[in-house]
């Protein structure tokens, strides 16, 4: 697998490091729906399409552009899904990443208003196109945000998995729902992550769910100000063995598709888990692949909570191990 040597400060936006997504972002700003649709048609991998959808949804001028495109073709599942993505992004920006008890009631109302608008779009898409992965994936997000419960989020994920059984973005959403902060338990969260890792095709990103589940439990312990307990949990030989095995089967496997968009997030998850456990040598292979390609999550779970500070510091330490 080719290494991407660190040349500069970390790049967090997929469109800043992937030419095809930079072009997609430009198409949105030019309000060229034909070019946007063609860009999605060129993506054969559903995880790539999920990340491309995120790029569209994060553009500040996306809503009026997508509303106009939908007025021209109200039945198009892509434009409705992308508009729903934009509603979800707007809603989550209002809610913020704070714990539920720290979010004012007025913000929750506005947040849920955006998600309900997204739901109305996605319900119709899923009814008309039951195999449409992007819409089912987005409905796992709205289910969690609307607090419909683990059972409903799992039901939606299972509808997605009927036709797309290794959808990494969808698996990430269900994993979040299965964590205690969203009404689940550590037992179910780790069991789901392990199942995804074991059944994923060799070279796929699914093994990184093991790292994410460990980091979520680590962060939960930190939230209780028990730093020593959190670090001890991550550093156990059993957890290290699970991470190493998952990485060998996924992003460090010879069949890993280096150009897969989701692999950046997956490598970051493995690197962060090993870094938080003070294992720079284990993190080094992931940093060598990443170079300057970073992700905000889960680096903001570590130490200072500043994703750039943590990524740069741990990358330097890991690469110094040789």
KOLNU-355471 format. One record per residue (C-alpha): residue number from 0; residue in one letter; x, y, z. Coordinates in pm, whole numbers, plus 50000, padded with zeros to 5 digits. Example, Ala and Ser with C-alpha at 12.3 -4.5 7.8 and 13.67 -1.06 7.14 Angstrom:
<sites>
<site><i>0</i><aa>A</aa><px>51230</px><py>49550</py><pz>50780</pz></site>
<site><i>1</i><aa>S</aa><px>51367</px><py>49894</py><pz>50714</pz></site>
</sites>
This chain:
<sites>
<site><i>0</i><aa>X</aa><px>50000</px><py>50000</py><pz>50000</pz></site>
<site><i>1</i><aa>X</aa><px>50152</px><py>50338</py><pz>49905</pz></site>
<site><i>2</i><aa>X</aa><px>50247</px><py>50572</py><pz>50184</pz></site>
<site><i>3</i><aa>X</aa><px>50148</px><py>50939</py><pz>50180</pz></site>
<site><i>4</i><aa>X</aa><px>50430</px><py>51121</py><pz>50355</pz></site>
<site><i>5</i><aa>X</aa><px>50330</px><py>51411</py><pz>50582</pz></site>
<site><i>6</i><aa>X</aa><px>50406</px><py>51726</py><pz>50389</pz></site>
<site><i>7</i><aa>X</aa><px>50204</px><py>51991</py><pz>50568</pz></site>
<site><i>8</i><aa>X</aa><px>49937</px><py>52054</py><pz>50828</pz></site>
<site><i>9</i><aa>X</aa><px>49655</px><py>51804</py><pz>50828</pz></site>
<site><i>10</i><aa>X</aa><px>49385</px><py>51821</py><pz>50562</pz></site>
<site><i>11</i><aa>X</aa><px>49043</px><py>51743</py><pz>50708</pz></site>
<site><i>12</i><aa>X</aa><px>48803</px><py>51807</py><pz>50421</pz></site>
<site><i>13</i><aa>X</aa><px>48773</px><py>51521</py><pz>50171</pz></site>
<site><i>14</i><aa>X</aa><px>48734</px><py>51775</py><pz>49891</pz></site>
<site><i>15</i><aa>X</aa><px>49071</px><py>51928</py><pz>49981</pz></site>
<site><i>16</i><aa>X</aa><px>49257</px><py>51602</py><pz>49923</pz></site>
<site><i>17</i><aa>X</aa><px>49053</px><py>51412</py><pz>49660</pz></site>
<site><i>18</i><aa>X</aa><px>49035</px><py>51573</py><pz>49313</pz></site>
<site><i>19</i><aa>X</aa><px>48701</px><py>51413</py><pz>49223</pz></site>
<site><i>20</i><aa>X</aa><px>48542</px><py>51558</py><pz>49536</pz></site>
<site><i>21</i><aa>X</aa><px>48703</px><py>51897</py><pz>49475</pz></site>
<site><i>22</i><aa>X</aa><px>48533</px><py>51891</py><pz>49134</pz></site>
<site><i>23</i><aa>X</aa><px>48203</px><py>51791</py><pz>49297</pz></site>
<site><i>24</i><aa>X</aa><px>48225</px><py>52083</py><pz>49538</pz></site>
<site><i>25</i><aa>X</aa><px>48291</px><py>52316</py><pz>49246</pz></site>
<site><i>26</i><aa>X</aa><px>47986</px><py>52179</py><pz>49062</pz></site>
<site><i>27</i><aa>X</aa><px>47769</px><py>52267</py><pz>49361</pz></site>
<site><i>28</i><aa>X</aa><px>47904</px><py>52621</py><pz>49375</pz></site>
<site><i>29</i><aa>X</aa><px>47843</px><py>52658</py><pz>49002</pz></site>
<site><i>30</i><aa>X</aa><px>47492</px><py>52515</py><pz>49056</pz></site>
<site><i>31</i><aa>X</aa><px>47545</px><py>52259</py><pz>48781</pz></site>
<site><i>32</i><aa>X</aa><px>47308</px><py>51975</py><pz>48865</pz></site>
<site><i>33</i><aa>X</aa><px>47398</px><py>51772</py><pz>48558</pz></site>
<site><i>34</i><aa>X</aa><px>47763</px><py>51766</py><pz>48662</pz></site>
<site><i>35</i><aa>X</aa><px>47673</px><py>51676</py><pz>49023</pz></site>
<site><i>36</i><aa>X</aa><px>47457</px><py>51383</py><pz>48906</pz></site>
<site><i>37</i><aa>X</aa><px>47730</px><py>51264</py><pz>48669</pz></site>
<site><i>38</i><aa>X</aa><px>47985</px><py>51275</py><pz>48953</pz></site>
<site><i>39</i><aa>X</aa><px>47767</px><py>51045</py><pz>49164</pz></site>
<site><i>40</i><aa>X</aa><px>47704</px><py>50814</py><pz>48869</pz></site>
<site><i>41</i><aa>X</aa><px>48081</px><py>50771</py><pz>48840</pz></site>
<site><i>42</i><aa>X</aa><px>48106</px><py>50645</py><pz>49199</pz></site>
<site><i>43</i><aa>X</aa><px>48045</px><py>50272</py><pz>49211</pz></site>
<site><i>44</i><aa>X</aa><px>48116</px><py>50230</py><pz>49583</pz></site>
<site><i>45</i><aa>X</aa><px>47835</px><py>50321</py><pz>49824</pz></site>
<site><i>46</i><aa>X</aa><px>48077</px><py>50434</py><pz>50094</pz></site>
<site><i>47</i><aa>X</aa><px>48233</px><py>50672</py><pz>49842</pz></site>
<site><i>48</i><aa>X</aa><px>47883</px><py>50800</py><pz>49762</pz></site>
<site><i>49</i><aa>X</aa><px>47812</px><py>50858</py><pz>50132</pz></site>
<site><i>50</i><aa>X</aa><px>48124</px><py>51074</py><pz>50166</pz></site>
<site><i>51</i><aa>X</aa><px>48042</px><py>51258</py><pz>49843</pz></site>
<site><i>52</i><aa>X</aa><px>47696</px><py>51327</py><pz>49984</pz></site>
<site><i>53</i><aa>X</aa><px>47856</px><py>51477</py><pz>50292</pz></site>
<site><i>54</i><aa>X</aa><px>48065</px><py>51706</py><pz>50072</pz></site>
<site><i>55</i><aa>X</aa><px>47751</px><py>51835</py><pz>49900</pz></site>
<site><i>56</i><aa>X</aa><px>47561</px><py>51874</py><pz>50226</pz></site>
<site><i>57</i><aa>X</aa><px>47836</px><py>52083</py><pz>50383</pz></site>
<site><i>58</i><aa>X</aa><px>47829</px><py>52352</py><pz>50114</pz></site>
<site><i>59</i><aa>X</aa><px>47666</px><py>52673</py><pz>50235</pz></site>
<site><i>60</i><aa>X</aa><px>47472</px><py>52730</py><pz>49912</pz></site>
<site><i>61</i><aa>X</aa><px>47352</px><py>52373</py><pz>49874</pz></site>
<site><i>62</i><aa>X</aa><px>46993</px><py>52419</py><pz>49994</pz></site>
<site><i>63</i><aa>X</aa><px>46863</px><py>52667</py><pz>49731</pz></site>
<site><i>64</i><aa>X</aa><px>47056</px><py>52486</py><pz>49457</pz></site>
<site><i>65</i><aa>X</aa><px>46912</px><py>52146</py><pz>49552</pz></site>
<site><i>66</i><aa>X</aa><px>46561</px><py>52285</py><pz>49594</pz></site>
<site><i>67</i><aa>X</aa><px>46584</px><py>52419</py><pz>49241</pz></site>
<site><i>68</i><aa>X</aa><px>46709</px><py>52087</py><pz>49104</pz></site>
<site><i>69</i><aa>X</aa><px>46431</px><py>51902</py><pz>49284</pz></site>
<site><i>70</i><aa>X</aa><px>46171</px><py>52138</py><pz>49138</pz></site>
<site><i>71</i><aa>X</aa><px>46299</px><py>52041</py><pz>48793</pz></site>
<site><i>72</i><aa>X</aa><px>46281</px><py>51668</py><pz>48867</pz></site>
<site><i>73</i><aa>X</aa><px>46078</px><py>51592</py><pz>49183</pz></site>
<site><i>74</i><aa>X</aa><px>46116</px><py>51216</py><pz>49141</pz></site>
<site><i>75</i><aa>X</aa><px>46496</px><py>51203</py><pz>49136</pz></site>
<site><i>76</i><aa>X</aa><px>46612</px><py>50999</py><pz>49440</pz></site>
<site><i>77</i><aa>X</aa><px>46959</px><py>51154</py><pz>49437</pz></site>
<site><i>78</i><aa>X</aa><px>46851</px><py>51516</py><pz>49463</pz></site>
<site><i>79</i><aa>X</aa><px>46602</px><py>51435</py><pz>49739</pz></site>
<site><i>80</i><aa>X</aa><px>46867</px><py>51243</py><pz>49932</pz></site>
<site><i>81</i><aa>X</aa><px>47120</px><py>51522</py><pz>49896</pz></site>
<site><i>82</i><aa>X</aa><px>46868</px><py>51780</py><pz>50012</pz></site>
<site><i>83</i><aa>X</aa><px>46795</px><py>51557</py><pz>50312</pz></site>
<site><i>84</i><aa>X</aa><px>47169</px><py>51540</py><pz>50380</pz></site>
<site><i>85</i><aa>X</aa><px>47179</px><py>51920</py><pz>50381</pz></site>
<site><i>86</i><aa>X</aa><px>46888</px><py>51934</py><pz>50629</pz></site>
<site><i>87</i><aa>X</aa><px>47069</px><py>51687</py><pz>50853</pz></site>
<site><i>88</i><aa>X</aa><px>47389</px><py>51894</py><pz>50842</pz></site>
<site><i>89</i><aa>X</aa><px>47200</px><py>52213</py><pz>50926</pz></site>
<site><i>90</i><aa>X</aa><px>47020</px><py>52041</py><pz>51209</pz></site>
<site><i>91</i><aa>X</aa><px>47330</px><py>51892</py><pz>51365</pz></site>
<site><i>92</i><aa>X</aa><px>47505</px><py>52228</py><pz>51347</pz></site>
<site><i>93</i><aa>X</aa><px>47223</px><py>52371</py><pz>51559</pz></site>
<site><i>94</i><aa>X</aa><px>47233</px><py>52083</py><pz>51806</pz></site>
<site><i>95</i><aa>X</aa><px>47616</px><py>52074</py><pz>51831</pz></site>
<site><i>96</i><aa>X</aa><px>47812</px><py>51776</py><pz>51963</pz></site>
<site><i>97</i><aa>X</aa><px>47718</px><py>51847</py><pz>52326</pz></site>
<site><i>98</i><aa>X</aa><px>47551</px><py>51584</py><pz>52539</pz></site>
<site><i>99</i><aa>X</aa><px>47172</px><py>51594</py><pz>52527</pz></site>
<site><i>100</i><aa>X</aa><px>47134</px><py>51737</py><pz>52879</pz></site>
<site><i>101</i><aa>X</aa><px>47352</px><py>52034</py><pz>52778</pz></site>
<site><i>102</i><aa>X</aa><px>47146</px><py>52127</py><pz>52470</pz></site>
<site><i>103</i><aa>X</aa><px>46873</px><py>52392</py><pz>52534</pz></site>
<site><i>104</i><aa>X</aa><px>46517</px><py>52288</py><pz>52453</pz></site>
<site><i>105</i><aa>X</aa><px>46484</px><py>52556</py><pz>52183</pz></site>
<site><i>106</i><aa>X</aa><px>46784</px><py>52413</py><pz>52001</pz></site>
<site><i>107</i><aa>X</aa><px>46643</px><py>52064</py><pz>52020</pz></site>
<site><i>108</i><aa>X</aa><px>46319</px><py>52184</py><pz>51863</pz></site>
<site><i>109</i><aa>X</aa><px>46506</px><py>52346</py><pz>51576</pz></site>
<site><i>110</i><aa>X</aa><px>46729</px><py>52040</py><pz>51537</pz></site>
<site><i>111</i><aa>X</aa><px>46432</px><py>51805</py><pz>51521</pz></site>
<site><i>112</i><aa>X</aa><px>46259</px><py>52036</py><pz>51275</pz></site>
<site><i>113</i><aa>X</aa><px>46545</px><py>51996</py><pz>51028</pz></site>
<site><i>114</i><aa>X</aa><px>46552</px><py>51620</py><pz>51078</pz></site>
<site><i>115</i><aa>X</aa><px>46178</px><py>51588</py><pz>51021</pz></site>
<site><i>116</i><aa>X</aa><px>46215</px><py>51775</py><pz>50691</pz></site>
<site><i>117</i><aa>X</aa><px>46486</px><py>51527</py><pz>50596</pz></site>
<site><i>118</i><aa>X</aa><px>46268</px><py>51234</py><pz>50700</pz></site>
<site><i>119</i><aa>X</aa><px>45981</px><py>51344</py><pz>50475</pz></site>
<site><i>120</i><aa>X</aa><px>46215</px><py>51338</py><pz>50178</pz></site>
<site><i>121</i><aa>X</aa><px>46380</px><py>51009</py><pz>50266</pz></site>
<site><i>122</i><aa>X</aa><px>46064</px><py>50815</py><pz>50349</pz></site>
<site><i>123</i><aa>X</aa><px>45942</px><py>50867</py><pz>49994</pz></site>
<site><i>124</i><aa>X</aa><px>46278</px><py>50777</py><pz>49841</pz></site>
<site><i>125</i><aa>X</aa><px>46297</px><py>50453</py><pz>50041</pz></site>
<site><i>126</i><aa>X</aa><px>45939</px><py>50361</py><pz>49951</pz></site>
<site><i>127</i><aa>X</aa><px>45998</px><py>50421</py><pz>49581</pz></site>
<site><i>128</i><aa>X</aa><px>46356</px><py>50288</py><pz>49567</pz></site>
<site><i>129</i><aa>X</aa><px>46394</px><py>50027</py><pz>49846</pz></site>
<site><i>130</i><aa>X</aa><px>46749</px><py>49940</py><pz>49739</pz></site>
<site><i>131</i><aa>X</aa><px>46869</px><py>50301</py><pz>49748</pz></site>
<site><i>132</i><aa>X</aa><px>47161</px><py>50290</py><pz>49991</pz></site>
<site><i>133</i><aa>X</aa><px>47216</px><py>50662</py><pz>50039</pz></site>
<site><i>134</i><aa>X</aa><px>46860</px><py>50723</py><pz>50161</pz></site>
<site><i>135</i><aa>X</aa><px>46859</px><py>50429</py><pz>50405</pz></site>
<site><i>136</i><aa>X</aa><px>47198</px><py>50534</py><pz>50541</pz></site>
<site><i>137</i><aa>X</aa><px>47072</px><py>50890</py><pz>50601</pz></site>
<site><i>138</i><aa>X</aa><px>46766</px><py>50750</py><pz>50777</pz></site>
<site><i>139</i><aa>X</aa><px>46992</px><py>50583</py><pz>51034</pz></site>
<site><i>140</i><aa>X</aa><px>47116</px><py>50934</py><pz>51119</pz></site>
<site><i>141</i><aa>X</aa><px>46767</px><py>51085</py><pz>51144</pz></site>
<site><i>142</i><aa>X</aa><px>46650</px><py>50795</py><pz>51359</pz></site>
<site><i>143</i><aa>X</aa><px>46928</px><py>50854</py><pz>51609</pz></site>
<site><i>144</i><aa>X</aa><px>46883</px><py>51231</py><pz>51607</pz></site>
<site><i>145</i><aa>X</aa><px>46506</px><py>51207</py><pz>51652</pz></site>
<site><i>146</i><aa>X</aa><px>46566</px><py>50964</py><pz>51941</pz></site>
<site><i>147</i><aa>X</aa><px>46355</px><py>50688</py><pz>51789</pz></site>
<site><i>148</i><aa>X</aa><px>46557</px><py>50430</py><pz>51980</pz></site>
<site><i>149</i><aa>X</aa><px>46810</px><py>50153</py><pz>51905</pz></site>
<site><i>150</i><aa>X</aa><px>46543</px><py>49921</py><pz>51771</pz></site>
<site><i>151</i><aa>X</aa><px>46428</px><py>50159</py><pz>51499</pz></site>
<site><i>152</i><aa>X</aa><px>46782</px><py>50257</py><pz>51401</pz></site>
<site><i>153</i><aa>X</aa><px>46877</px><py>49889</py><pz>51376</pz></site>
<site><i>154</i><aa>X</aa><px>46567</px><py>49822</py><pz>51166</pz></site>
<site><i>155</i><aa>X</aa><px>46671</px><py>50091</py><pz>50921</pz></site>
<site><i>156</i><aa>X</aa><px>47028</px><py>49966</py><pz>50914</pz></site>
<site><i>157</i><aa>X</aa><px>46904</px><py>49615</py><pz>50842</pz></site>
<site><i>158</i><aa>X</aa><px>46702</px><py>49743</py><pz>50547</pz></site>
<site><i>159</i><aa>X</aa><px>47022</px><py>49903</py><pz>50419</pz></site>
<site><i>160</i><aa>X</aa><px>47222</px><py>49587</py><pz>50485</pz></site>
<site><i>161</i><aa>X</aa><px>46976</px><py>49370</py><pz>50291</pz></site>
<site><i>162</i><aa>X</aa><px>47131</px><py>49499</py><pz>49969</pz></site>
<site><i>163</i><aa>X</aa><px>47451</px><py>49663</py><pz>50097</pz></site>
<site><i>164</i><aa>X</aa><px>47574</px><py>49437</py><pz>50380</pz></site>
<site><i>165</i><aa>X</aa><px>47910</px><py>49608</py><pz>50445</pz></site>
<site><i>166</i><aa>X</aa><px>47805</px><py>49974</py><pz>50427</pz></site>
<site><i>167</i><aa>X</aa><px>48069</px><py>50130</py><pz>50653</pz></site>
<site><i>168</i><aa>X</aa><px>47898</px><py>50467</py><pz>50697</pz></site>
<site><i>169</i><aa>X</aa><px>47575</px><py>50295</py><pz>50795</pz></site>
<site><i>170</i><aa>X</aa><px>47761</px><py>50065</py><pz>51034</pz></site>
<site><i>171</i><aa>X</aa><px>47919</px><py>50371</py><pz>51198</pz></site>
<site><i>172</i><aa>X</aa><px>47576</px><py>50520</py><pz>51258</pz></site>
<site><i>173</i><aa>X</aa><px>47435</px><py>50206</py><pz>51415</pz></site>
<site><i>174</i><aa>X</aa><px>47746</px><py>50169</py><pz>51629</pz></site>
<site><i>175</i><aa>X</aa><px>47690</px><py>50518</py><pz>51768</pz></site>
<site><i>176</i><aa>X</aa><px>47329</px><py>50427</py><pz>51846</pz></site>
<site><i>177</i><aa>X</aa><px>47442</px><py>50112</py><pz>52028</pz></site>
<site><i>178</i><aa>X</aa><px>47672</px><py>50305</py><pz>52263</pz></site>
<site><i>179</i><aa>X</aa><px>47535</px><py>50390</py><pz>52611</pz></site>
<site><i>180</i><aa>X</aa><px>47517</px><py>50764</py><pz>52535</pz></site>
<site><i>181</i><aa>X</aa><px>47246</px><py>50687</py><pz>52277</pz></site>
<site><i>182</i><aa>X</aa><px>47059</px><py>50425</py><pz>52477</pz></site>
<site><i>183</i><aa>X</aa><px>47268</px><py>50113</py><pz>52409</pz></site>
<site><i>184</i><aa>X</aa><px>47532</px><py>49923</py><pz>52604</pz></site>
<site><i>185</i><aa>X</aa><px>47901</px><py>49850</py><pz>52569</pz></site>
<site><i>186</i><aa>X</aa><px>47828</px><py>49482</py><pz>52528</pz></site>
<site><i>187</i><aa>X</aa><px>47606</px><py>49538</py><pz>52223</pz></site>
<site><i>188</i><aa>X</aa><px>47835</px><py>49806</py><pz>52079</pz></site>
<site><i>189</i><aa>X</aa><px>48148</px><py>49589</py><pz>52093</pz></site>
<site><i>190</i><aa>X</aa><px>47959</px><py>49283</py><pz>51971</pz></site>
<site><i>191</i><aa>X</aa><px>47832</px><py>49471</py><pz>51666</pz></site>
<site><i>192</i><aa>X</aa><px>48176</px><py>49619</py><pz>51591</pz></site>
<site><i>193</i><aa>X</aa><px>48339</px><py>49277</py><pz>51618</pz></site>
<site><i>194</i><aa>X</aa><px>48078</px><py>49115</py><pz>51395</pz></site>
<site><i>195</i><aa>X</aa><px>48128</px><py>49382</py><pz>51127</pz></site>
<site><i>196</i><aa>X</aa><px>48504</px><py>49338</py><pz>51144</pz></site>
<site><i>197</i><aa>X</aa><px>48486</px><py>48959</py><pz>51115</pz></site>
<site><i>198</i><aa>X</aa><px>48240</px><py>48949</py><pz>50828</pz></site>
<site><i>199</i><aa>X</aa><px>48380</px><py>49240</py><pz>50625</pz></site>
<site><i>200</i><aa>X</aa><px>48548</px><py>49154</py><pz>50296</pz></site>
<site><i>201</i><aa>X</aa><px>48930</px><py>49156</py><pz>50323</pz></site>
<site><i>202</i><aa>X</aa><px>49062</px><py>49506</py><pz>50265</pz></site>
<site><i>203</i><aa>X</aa><px>48738</px><py>49682</py><pz>50354</pz></site>
<site><i>204</i><aa>X</aa><px>48717</px><py>49958</py><pz>50617</pz></site>
<site><i>205</i><aa>X</aa><px>48480</px><py>49771</py><pz>50851</pz></site>
<site><i>206</i><aa>X</aa><px>48753</px><py>49661</py><pz>51092</pz></site>
<site><i>207</i><aa>X</aa><px>48792</px><py>50020</py><pz>51207</pz></site>
<site><i>208</i><aa>X</aa><px>48462</px><py>49987</py><pz>51393</pz></site>
<site><i>209</i><aa>X</aa><px>48657</px><py>49791</py><pz>51655</pz></site>
<site><i>210</i><aa>X</aa><px>48880</px><py>50096</py><pz>51706</pz></site>
<site><i>211</i><aa>X</aa><px>48583</px><py>50333</py><pz>51717</pz></site>
<site><i>212</i><aa>X</aa><px>48403</px><py>50122</py><pz>51979</pz></site>
<site><i>213</i><aa>X</aa><px>48714</px><py>50118</py><pz>52196</pz></site>
<site><i>214</i><aa>X</aa><px>48756</px><py>50494</py><pz>52160</pz></site>
<site><i>215</i><aa>X</aa><px>48393</px><py>50554</py><pz>52251</pz></site>
<site><i>216</i><aa>X</aa><px>48436</px><py>50360</py><pz>52576</pz></site>
<site><i>217</i><aa>X</aa><px>48765</px><py>50541</py><pz>52639</pz></site>
<site><i>218</i><aa>X</aa><px>48592</px><py>50878</py><pz>52590</pz></site>
<site><i>219</i><aa>X</aa><px>48307</px><py>50775</py><pz>52822</pz></site>
<site><i>220</i><aa>X</aa><px>48562</px><py>50704</py><pz>53095</pz></site>
<site><i>221</i><aa>X</aa><px>48733</px><py>51039</py><pz>53033</pz></site>
<site><i>222</i><aa>X</aa><px>48398</px><py>51212</py><pz>53065</pz></site>
<site><i>223</i><aa>X</aa><px>48397</px><py>51091</py><pz>53421</pz></site>
<site><i>224</i><aa>X</aa><px>48742</px><py>51247</py><pz>53473</pz></site>
<site><i>225</i><aa>X</aa><px>48896</px><py>50904</py><pz>53528</pz></site>
<site><i>226</i><aa>X</aa><px>49193</px><py>50943</py><pz>53293</pz></site>
<site><i>227</i><aa>X</aa><px>49392</px><py>50656</py><pz>53440</pz></site>
<site><i>228</i><aa>X</aa><px>49103</px><py>50416</py><pz>53409</pz></site>
<site><i>229</i><aa>X</aa><px>49041</px><py>50523</py><pz>53047</pz></site>
<site><i>230</i><aa>X</aa><px>49404</px><py>50472</py><pz>52947</pz></site>
<site><i>231</i><aa>X</aa><px>49422</px><py>50139</py><pz>53130</pz></site>
<site><i>232</i><aa>X</aa><px>49115</px><py>50017</py><pz>52941</pz></site>
<site><i>233</i><aa>X</aa><px>49266</px><py>50094</py><pz>52599</pz></site>
<site><i>234</i><aa>X</aa><px>49606</px><py>49955</py><pz>52689</pz></site>
<site><i>235</i><aa>X</aa><px>49493</px><py>49601</py><pz>52773</pz></site>
<site><i>236</i><aa>X</aa><px>49662</px><py>49326</py><pz>52569</pz></site>
<site><i>237</i><aa>X</aa><px>49319</px><py>49198</py><pz>52467</pz></site>
<site><i>238</i><aa>X</aa><px>49214</px><py>49532</py><pz>52318</pz></site>
<site><i>239</i><aa>X</aa><px>49548</px><py>49569</py><pz>52142</pz></site>
<site><i>240</i><aa>X</aa><px>49513</px><py>49222</py><pz>51992</pz></site>
<site><i>241</i><aa>X</aa><px>49161</px><py>49300</py><pz>51868</pz></site>
<site><i>242</i><aa>X</aa><px>49285</px><py>49619</py><pz>51701</pz></site>
<site><i>243</i><aa>X</aa><px>49584</px><py>49457</py><pz>51534</pz></site>
<site><i>244</i><aa>X</aa><px>49375</px><py>49170</py><pz>51399</pz></site>
<site><i>245</i><aa>X</aa><px>49106</px><py>49405</py><pz>51272</pz></site>
<site><i>246</i><aa>X</aa><px>49361</px><py>49624</py><pz>51094</pz></site>
<site><i>247</i><aa>X</aa><px>49531</px><py>49326</py><pz>50931</pz></site>
<site><i>248</i><aa>X</aa><px>49197</px><py>49216</py><pz>50788</pz></site>
<site><i>249</i><aa>X</aa><px>49091</px><py>49565</py><pz>50679</pz></site>
<site><i>250</i><aa>X</aa><px>49297</px><py>49869</py><pz>50582</pz></site>
<site><i>251</i><aa>X</aa><px>49637</px><py>49697</py><pz>50620</pz></site>
<site><i>252</i><aa>X</aa><px>49529</px><py>49396</py><pz>50415</pz></site>
<site><i>253</i><aa>X</aa><px>49694</px><py>49355</py><pz>50070</pz></site>
<site><i>254</i><aa>X</aa><px>49348</px><py>49380</py><pz>49909</pz></site>
<site><i>255</i><aa>X</aa><px>49274</px><py>49720</py><pz>50063</pz></site>
<site><i>256</i><aa>X</aa><px>49165</px><py>49968</py><pz>49798</pz></site>
<site><i>257</i><aa>X</aa><px>49402</px><py>50259</py><pz>49858</pz></site>
<site><i>258</i><aa>X</aa><px>49180</px><py>50507</py><pz>49674</pz></site>
<site><i>259</i><aa>X</aa><px>48868</px><py>50424</py><pz>49880</pz></site>
<site><i>260</i><aa>X</aa><px>48744</px><py>50744</py><pz>50040</pz></site>
<site><i>261</i><aa>X</aa><px>48643</px><py>50575</py><pz>50368</pz></site>
<site><i>262</i><aa>X</aa><px>48992</px><py>50439</py><pz>50428</pz></site>
<site><i>263</i><aa>X</aa><px>49116</px><py>50777</py><pz>50548</pz></site>
<site><i>264</i><aa>X</aa><px>48862</px><py>50776</py><pz>50832</pz></site>
<site><i>265</i><aa>X</aa><px>48939</px><py>50411</py><pz>50907</pz></site>
<site><i>266</i><aa>X</aa><px>49316</px><py>50464</py><pz>50930</pz></site>
<site><i>267</i><aa>X</aa><px>49257</px><py>50767</py><pz>51154</pz></site>
<site><i>268</i><aa>X</aa><px>49045</px><py>50556</py><pz>51388</pz></site>
<site><i>269</i><aa>X</aa><px>49314</px><py>50289</py><pz>51422</pz></site>
<site><i>270</i><aa>X</aa><px>49589</px><py>50549</py><pz>51464</pz></site>
<site><i>271</i><aa>X</aa><px>49392</px><py>50736</py><pz>51731</pz></site>
<site><i>272</i><aa>X</aa><px>49313</px><py>50423</py><pz>51931</pz></site>
<site><i>273</i><aa>X</aa><px>49677</px><py>50312</py><pz>51938</pz></site>
<site><i>274</i><aa>X</aa><px>49793</px><py>50667</py><pz>52014</pz></site>
<site><i>275</i><aa>X</aa><px>49553</px><py>50706</py><pz>52306</pz></site>
<site><i>276</i><aa>X</aa><px>49687</px><py>50375</py><pz>52441</pz></site>
<site><i>277</i><aa>X</aa><px>50047</px><py>50504</py><pz>52413</pz></site>
<site><i>278</i><aa>X</aa><px>50141</px><py>50259</py><pz>52138</pz></site>
<site><i>279</i><aa>X</aa><px>50312</px><py>50479</py><pz>51877</pz></site>
<site><i>280</i><aa>X</aa><px>50477</px><py>50183</py><pz>51699</pz></site>
<site><i>281</i><aa>X</aa><px>50134</px><py>50027</py><pz>51636</pz></site>
<site><i>282</i><aa>X</aa><px>49998</px><py>50361</py><pz>51514</pz></site>
<site><i>283</i><aa>X</aa><px>50292</px><py>50420</py><pz>51279</pz></site>
<site><i>284</i><aa>X</aa><px>50172</px><py>50203</py><pz>50984</pz></site>
<site><i>285</i><aa>X</aa><px>49848</px><py>50399</py><pz>50974</pz></site>
<site><i>286</i><aa>X</aa><px>50022</px><py>50736</py><pz>50991</pz></site>
<site><i>287</i><aa>X</aa><px>50258</px><py>50634</py><pz>50712</pz></site>
<site><i>288</i><aa>X</aa><px>49959</px><py>50567</py><pz>50488</pz></site>
<site><i>289</i><aa>X</aa><px>49775</px><py>50880</py><pz>50598</pz></site>
<site><i>290</i><aa>X</aa><px>50043</px><py>51144</py><pz>50560</pz></site>
<site><i>291</i><aa>X</aa><px>49851</px><py>51470</py><pz>50598</pz></site>
<site><i>292</i><aa>X</aa><px>49504</px><py>51317</py><pz>50546</pz></site>
<site><i>293</i><aa>X</aa><px>49328</px><py>51358</py><pz>50879</pz></site>
<site><i>294</i><aa>X</aa><px>48978</px><py>51346</py><pz>51028</pz></site>
<site><i>295</i><aa>X</aa><px>48840</px><py>51551</py><pz>51315</pz></site>
<site><i>296</i><aa>X</aa><px>48680</px><py>51242</py><pz>51467</pz></site>
<site><i>297</i><aa>X</aa><px>48812</px><py>51074</py><pz>51676</pz></site>
<site><i>298</i><aa>X</aa><px>49115</px><py>51295</py><pz>51740</pz></site>
<site><i>299</i><aa>X</aa><px>48899</px><py>51541</py><pz>51934</pz></site>
<site><i>300</i><aa>X</aa><px>48845</px><py>51261</py><pz>52188</pz></site>
<site><i>301</i><aa>X</aa><px>49213</px><py>51265</py><pz>52286</pz></site>
<site><i>302</i><aa>X</aa><px>49409</px><py>51475</py><pz>52533</pz></site>
<site><i>303</i><aa>X</aa><px>49353</px><py>51843</py><pz>52467</pz></site>
<site><i>304</i><aa>X</aa><px>49042</px><py>51784</py><pz>52259</pz></site>
<site><i>305</i><aa>X</aa><px>49204</px><py>51981</py><pz>51974</pz></site>
<site><i>306</i><aa>X</aa><px>49208</px><py>51746</py><pz>51677</pz></site>
<site><i>307</i><aa>X</aa><px>49495</px><py>51923</py><pz>51500</pz></site>
<site><i>308</i><aa>X</aa><px>49717</px><py>51932</py><pz>51807</pz></site>
<site><i>309</i><aa>X</aa><px>49653</px><py>51566</py><pz>51881</pz></site>
<site><i>310</i><aa>X</aa><px>49693</px><py>51441</py><pz>51524</pz></site>
<site><i>311</i><aa>X</aa><px>50020</px><py>51629</py><pz>51468</pz></site>
<site><i>312</i><aa>X</aa><px>50167</px><py>51535</py><pz>51806</pz></site>
<site><i>313</i><aa>X</aa><px>50087</px><py>51166</py><pz>51779</pz></site>
<site><i>314</i><aa>X</aa><px>50190</px><py>51147</py><pz>51414</pz></site>
<site><i>315</i><aa>X</aa><px>50531</px><py>51293</py><pz>51503</pz></site>
<site><i>316</i><aa>X</aa><px>50576</px><py>51046</py><pz>51789</pz></site>
<site><i>317</i><aa>X</aa><px>50466</px><py>50747</py><pz>51581</pz></site>
<site><i>318</i><aa>X</aa><px>50681</px><py>50822</py><pz>51279</pz></site>
<site><i>319</i><aa>X</aa><px>50981</px><py>50880</py><pz>51506</pz></site>
<site><i>320</i><aa>X</aa><px>50958</px><py>50515</py><pz>51607</pz></site>
<site><i>321</i><aa>X</aa><px>51066</px><py>50415</py><pz>51256</pz></site>
</sites>
